[in-house]
Amino acid sequence: MTVLRTPVLAVAAATLTLGGCGYNTIPAQNEAAKEAWANVEAQYQRRADLIPNLVATVQAASIAERETLTQVIEARSRATSIQLDADALSDPAAVARYQAAQGELSQALSRLMLVVEQYPQVQSNANFVALQSQLEGTENRIAVARRDYNAAARAYNTTLRTFPGNLWAATFHSGSEPLPLFTAAPGAETAPQVQFNTGAAPGQ
């Protein structure tokens, strides 16, 4: 009985020692970052799901600036065509492509909202008001989800670069790679501009 118990106790002691010195920190923080990323994707998908109804509502008002609607539709198509699995987060180029597509859609939506400001009949539409409120709420959720992901990724990256995490990253977790952070899209600091064509007939 003693002979069998000794290896078990040794394994238990080793497990506690490894856990106490940070062996599990890297995988735990990596999973936390992946979960945070999933929340980012969920909020972007929620926005994408709202857009067709928004476009249909604005189209029904027969506004003149059809080009702006087309830009939103095309930007949504590109944004939803780029998927980024959590296991591919260590590829900065893939993250940049995903972020660029989502940023393009954000800009297109901003331009559409500027156009709608010129059309009181759209702004007074109950469906539009409800969709606008949902989109604004979703944009806030996206901002929070991106912030939470950045916090999780930053904690993970810091562990990879500092003691004792850097020792585990160089040995038992040698496949661990830093995760890129979300940054502001180029031009995001500039308000979108549109040229209004309110005097033209719909479709021109």
N, C-alpha and C positions, 0 to 999 in steps of 0.2 A: 504494500500500500504506500509506504514511504517512497519507494523507488518511482512509482507512478506520479505521486504528488509533486515531487521535486521539479520535473520538467514543466509541469503545469504552472507551478508557482513562478518559475523562472520566466516563462513566456508572459505571464500576467505582469510581472515586475517590469519586463522589457517594454511591454505595451504602455504601461503607465509612464515609464521614463520617456519614451518617444513622444507620447502625447503631451507630456508636461514641458518638453523642450521645443515644441513647435512643429513637430513632424506633420501633424494634421492641418496646420494653419493654411498652407498653400492650397491643397485641394478644397478645403472648406471655403476659403475666400474666392477661389475660382468658381465654385458652384454658386456662391452668392452673387457674383458678377453676372453669371449666365442667367440667373433668375431675374436680376434687375434688367438685363437686356431683353428678356422675354416680355417684361412689362412695357418697355419702350416699343417693341414691335406691336404689342396689343393695342396701344394707344394710336400708333400710326395706322393700324388696320381699322380702328374705329373711325378715324377721320376719313379714310378712303371709302368706308361704307356709307358715310353721310353725304358724300359729294354728289353721287348720282341724283338723289332727291333734291339737293340744292340746285344743281344745274337744271333739272326739269322745272323747278319752280320759277327760276329766273327766265328760262326759255319761254314759259307760258306768258310772261309779261311782254314779250316781243320787243325787247330792248334793241337798240341799234348796234351796240358793240358786240357783235357775234364773235369777233376774233378773240376777245377776252375769254368767252366761254370755251372756245375751241382750245385755247391755251391751257385752261384748267383740265379739260378732258384729256388732252394729250399728256400733260404733266402727271395726272393721276395714273394713266396707263403705264408710263415709264416707272413711276414710283412703285407700283404694285408688281411690276415685272422683275424687280430686283429684290431677291430674297437673301438674307444673310443669316445662316445658321449660327447658333451660339458657338459651335466648335470652330467656326471660321473667324472668330473675333480677333485672333492674333494676326490676321492679315490686314495691315493698315490700308492697303489699296482697295480691298473689298469694302471695308468700313467707309472709306472716302467716297466710293461710288454710291453706296447706299445713302450716305448723308447728303451727297450732292443731289440725288434724285428727290429726296424728301424736301430738301431746301428749295428746289425748283418748284415743287408743288405748293409750298408755303408762299412763295412769291406770287405765283399765279392766283392763289386764293386771295391774297392781299389786293392784287390789282382788281379782281372781280368785285370785292367789297367796295373799292373806291368807285367803280362804275355804278354800282347799285345805289350809292348815295345820291346820284343824279336822277333817280327814278322813284319818286314818292309812292307810286302805285305798287312797287315791289316791296319797299320798306314797310308798307302798311299791310302786306299780305301776312296773314297769321301763320301760314306754313313756313314762309321765309323767316319770320321772327323766331319761330321755334327752332328752325335749323341753324340759324345764326347763333342762337344761344348755346345750342349743343356743340357747335364747332368751336366757339370761344371756350367753352368748358373743356373740350378735348385738347385744344392748344395748351391750356393751363396744365392738363394732365401730362401732356407730352413733355412740357418743360420740367415738371416734377420728376417724371420717369427718367429723363435724360440726366438730371442732376443726381438722382439716386444711383444710376448706373455709373456715372463718373466717380462718385464717392466709393462705390464698391470696387471699380477698376483701379482707382488710385491706391486704395488700401492693399489690394493684391499686388500691384506693381511695386509698392514700397516694400512689401515683405520679400519680394524676389531680390531686391537690391540691398537689403539691410540684414545684419546679423540677428539671429542665426538662420533666417530664411534663405539667405544667399548660399549657405552651406547645403541646405536641403535641395535648393534649386540646382546646384551643381552635382548632386549625387542621386538621391532617391527620386527626386522630381525633375530630372534633367530635361524633360520635354516641355517644361513650363516656359511660356513666352509672355512678355508684357502685353497688356491689352491697350489698344488705342482709346483715347478719350474723345468724346463729342466736343467739337468746337463750333464757333459761329461760322456759318457759311460765308464765303467771300461775297461782299456786297450787302450783307444782312444789316449793316449799320445805315444803309441808304434806303429811304422810304421808296416804295415802288411808285412809278409814274405811269399814267395812262393819258392818252389823248381822247377826249370825249368827242363823240360824234352825234350828239343828241338831236341835231337837226336833220339827220339823214333818215331815210326810211329803213325799217327793219330789214336786215339781211345785207345792207350795203356796207 
